[in-house]
Amino acid sequence: MVVEAISKNFFLFLSNNRLLDKLAKKWGPKFGADKIVGGETFDQAVPLIKRLNQQGLQVTVDHLGEFINSEPESRNRSQECMETIRTIAEHQLGSEVSLKLTSLGLDISEELVIENMEQILDTAEKHGVVVTIDMEDSSRCERTLEIYKRLKTKYQNLGTVIQSYLYRSDCDIDELDEYDPYLRLVKGAYKESGKVAFPAKEKVDANLKHLIKKNLLNGNYTAIASHDDQIINYTKELAAEQRIPTDQFEFQMLYGMRNQTQLDLAKEGYTVRVYLPYGDDWYGYFMRRMAERPANIAFAIKGVFSK
Ligand SMILES: Cc1cc2nc3c(=O)[nH]c(=O)nc-3n(C[C@H](O)[C@H](O)[C@H](O)COP(=O)(O)OP(=O)(O)OC[C@H]3O[C@@H](n4cnc5c(N)ncnc54)[C@H](O)[C@@H]3O)c2cc1C
């Protein structure tokens, strides 16, 4: 337990190290990162998405990138995102797009993010592609949800994420209800203080079940994004008990995690979406996955030696 907490904090600390992030861009996906990242460019990810689609899995792609601190960089990101959407349409891929508002300038100006998002959503709407705004750390939650609400009044093809570790999430689900939201429900991946988030894992798990039930009974489309059997089985039982149709929810898992479970769920008739990150900014993503699951450390060490 103690070792687990130390390693979690260690990897979360490393995930914020900008020097290592810079070096990682030079190295390319290493240390096993290529097992959970779809490539350095979207073109490299396309054959992978086709293969996943052929296996009966849907995809959402995420162009990795977190530390953006200039307006031109954010506009570049926005252009790349539109290019990705056009490529999805061109290859008729079963794929949505996930993105982070910090990569579009959230820490620079809200108007810049809105401008970038509107361009992306216009392109996405034209090509029938759904876009989901990932949720970042709690200091950005309020701004992210306000931007989501503002954009959702204009665009249907837009989802966002609610994290069950945050105390505020129950109220957020209530407030979002009138926007006909597409919500991905997760436990939460960032290091948060006890002032804003449940410190105990059992509370985070229980709250995730509570939020899944609430959002499904509100009649909203829900993506249950978890690798946890307890959460997956809870959702299946709830859906059967409450007669919630299977086209009102889907399961989501990260690329490279629980591959057999993904295929089994798809065979059972559930929609399963694989979150596939790509890009040279793989470092922060990889470190957060390592923090989540100590078993991933063994997997990474194996990655170092299997090269
Ligand atoms: C598609 C997707 C999108 C996400 N988007 C966001 C986001 O926008 N913002 C955010 O903060 N977080 C996001 N997350 C991360 C999420 O918040 C959690 O940090 C992460 O999913 C770990 O929680 P868990 O529910 O999967 O299971 P955990 O609580 O980590 O693990 C519970 C149990 O599940 C099993 N398990 C977990 N992982 C594995 C594995 N790899 N292999 C085998 N068994 C395993 C184990 O039995 C484990 O004990 C996302 C996750 C997914 C899957």
The ligand as an ORCA input file, in Angstrom:
! r2SCAN-3c Opt
* xyz 0 1
  C     -11.128      5.952    -22.240
  C     -10.610      6.669    -21.027
  C     -10.583      8.048    -21.014
  C     -10.133      8.737    -19.885
  N     -10.203     10.118    -19.852
  C      -9.835     10.750    -18.723
  C      -9.961     12.173    -18.603
  O     -10.407     12.875    -19.520
  N      -9.565     12.766    -17.444
  C      -9.069     12.036    -16.387
  O      -8.763     12.618    -15.343
  N      -8.938     10.706    -16.479
  C      -9.296     10.045    -17.609
  N      -9.150      8.684    -17.676
  C      -8.382      7.965    -16.608
  C      -9.278      7.585    -15.446
  O      -9.634      8.741    -14.731
  C      -8.547      6.637    -14.493
  O      -7.423      7.284    -13.977
  C      -8.099      5.346    -15.130
  O      -9.027      4.846    -16.045
  C      -7.839      4.267    -14.033
  O      -9.020      3.923    -13.371
  P      -9.825      2.581    -13.699
  O     -11.261      2.876    -13.444
  O      -9.533      2.169    -15.091
  O      -9.323      1.480    -12.725
  P      -8.379      1.503    -11.429
  O      -9.110      2.071    -10.272
  O      -7.059      2.099    -11.797
  O      -8.182     -0.041    -11.234
  C      -9.210     -0.847    -10.682
  C      -8.961     -2.283    -11.049
  O      -9.138     -2.465    -12.457
  C      -8.218     -3.433    -12.931
  N      -7.313     -2.791    -13.911
  C      -7.033     -1.499    -14.035
  N      -6.183     -1.272    -15.042
  C      -5.903     -2.479    -15.558
  C      -5.079     -2.947    -16.617
  N      -4.357     -2.100    -17.363
  N      -5.041     -4.259    -16.848
  C      -5.736     -5.133    -16.103
  N      -6.539     -4.755    -15.100
  C      -6.622     -3.464    -14.822
  C      -7.453     -3.931    -11.728
  O      -8.122     -5.033    -11.207
  C      -7.558     -2.780    -10.764
  O      -7.398     -3.148     -9.444
  C      -9.642      7.996    -18.771
  C      -9.684      6.603    -18.790
  C     -10.164      5.938    -19.887
  C     -10.211      4.443    -19.844
*
